[in-house]
Structure formats: structure tokens, C-alpha cells
Amino acid sequence: MMYQPQGLVLVTGKTNSGKTTTLNALINEINETQNKKILTLESPVEFKHKCKQSVIVQKEVGYGQ
């Protein structure tokens, strides 16, 4: 999945099901090994990623935003 040239990945699930852990692991691996553009839409942003090889844009979305 991480080595596809393009696509959309949705990480969804119930509270405390491991979404944040899964998403952070994917972002970290891609960021350290590939030159990609990564956009996250979160409510709230739980972990700030620093750009390494990839460009990362993190947006907080939700009601009242």
C-alpha cells in the first residue's frame, strides 16, 4: 500500500481502535523513505509530523471549524 504511485488511504474505525497508531506508523515510514505529498484531515490533530523526505500538511477539521 505504501509503495503505490498514487491513491487515497482512509483510516477509519471506532474510538480506541488504533487509528492514530496506524496512521502515524504509515506517515512516518513514507516520510522517512519517499518524496511524497501527505495531507491529513484530523479531528483533532493528535501528533505533529515534521517534514523529512515528504511534505506533510495536517489540517484540523470538524464542527465549528
GIURTA-V367324 format. One record per residue. N is the residue number from 0. RES is the residue in three letters. OMEGA is omega in degrees with one decimal (none if undefined). D_LAST is the distance of its C-alpha to the last C-alpha in Angstrom with 1 decimal. Layout:
# GIURTA-V367324
n->N res->RES omega->OMEGA d_last->D_LAST
n->N res->RES omega->OMEGA d_last->D_LAST
This chain:
# GIURTA-V367324
n->0 res->MET omega->-176.2 d_last->31.1
n->1 res->MET omega->-174.7 d_last->30.3
n->2 res->TYR omega->174.0 d_last->33.0
n->3 res->GLN omega->-176.8 d_last->32.2
n->4 res->PRO omega->178.8 d_last->31.9
n->5 res->GLN omega->176.5 d_last->28.6
n->6 res->GLY omega->-179.1 d_last->26.4
n->7 res->LEU omega->177.3 d_last->23.2
n->8 res->VAL omega->175.3 d_last->23.0
n->9 res->LEU omega->176.4 d_last->20.8
n->10 res->VAL omega->-175.4 d_last->21.0
n->11 res->THR omega->176.9 d_last->20.4
n->12 res->GLY omega->-179.5 d_last->22.0
n->13 res->LYS omega->174.4 d_last->22.1
n->14 res->THR omega->179.0 d_last->21.0
n->15 res->ASN omega->178.9 d_last->23.6
n->16 res->SER omega->177.2 d_last->25.0
n->17 res->GLY omega->-179.4 d_last->24.8
n->18 res->LYS omega->-177.4 d_last->21.8
n->19 res->THR omega->178.9 d_last->20.7
n->20 res->THR omega->179.4 d_last->24.4
n->21 res->THR omega->-179.0 d_last->25.1
n->22 res->LEU omega->-179.6 d_last->22.3
n->23 res->ASN omega->177.5 d_last->23.2
n->24 res->ALA omega->178.1 d_last->26.8
n->25 res->LEU omega->-179.2 d_last->26.3
n->26 res->ILE omega->-179.9 d_last->24.2
n->27 res->ASN omega->-179.4 d_last->26.7
n->28 res->GLU omega->179.0 d_last->29.7
n->29 res->ILE omega->-177.7 d_last->28.4
n->30 res->ASN omega->-178.1 d_last->27.4
n->31 res->GLU omega->-172.8 d_last->30.9
n->32 res->THR omega->-173.1 d_last->32.9
n->33 res->GLN omega->175.1 d_last->31.4
n->34 res->ASN omega->-176.0 d_last->30.2
n->35 res->LYS omega->170.5 d_last->27.0
n->36 res->LYS omega->-177.1 d_last->23.5
n->37 res->ILE omega->175.9 d_last->21.0
n->38 res->LEU omega->174.5 d_last->17.3
n->39 res->THR omega->173.6 d_last->15.4
n->40 res->LEU omega->-171.7 d_last->12.1
n->41 res->GLU omega->176.3 d_last->11.6
n->42 res->SER omega->-6.3 d_last->9.9
n->43 res->PRO omega->172.0 d_last->10.8
n->44 res->VAL omega->-174.7 d_last->12.8
n->45 res->GLU omega->-177.6 d_last->16.2
n->46 res->PHE omega->179.4 d_last->18.6
n->47 res->LYS omega->178.2 d_last->18.6
n->48 res->HIS omega->174.1 d_last->21.1
n->49 res->LYS omega->179.4 d_last->23.4
n->50 res->CYS omega->174.4 d_last->24.7
n->51 res->LYS omega->175.0 d_last->28.3
n->52 res->GLN omega->-178.7 d_last->29.7
n->53 res->SER omega->171.4 d_last->26.5
n->54 res->VAL omega->-176.7 d_last->23.5
n->55 res->ILE omega->174.8 d_last->20.3
n->56 res->VAL omega->-179.6 d_last->16.7
n->57 res->GLN omega->-179.7 d_last->14.1
n->58 res->LYS omega->174.4 d_last->10.4
n->59 res->GLU omega->-178.8 d_last->7.9
n->60 res->VAL omega->177.2 d_last->6.2
n->61 res->GLY omega->-179.7 d_last->5.8
n->62 res->TYR omega->177.5 d_last->5.6
n->63 res->GLY omega->-179.3 d_last->3.8
n->64 res->GLN omega->none d_last->0.0
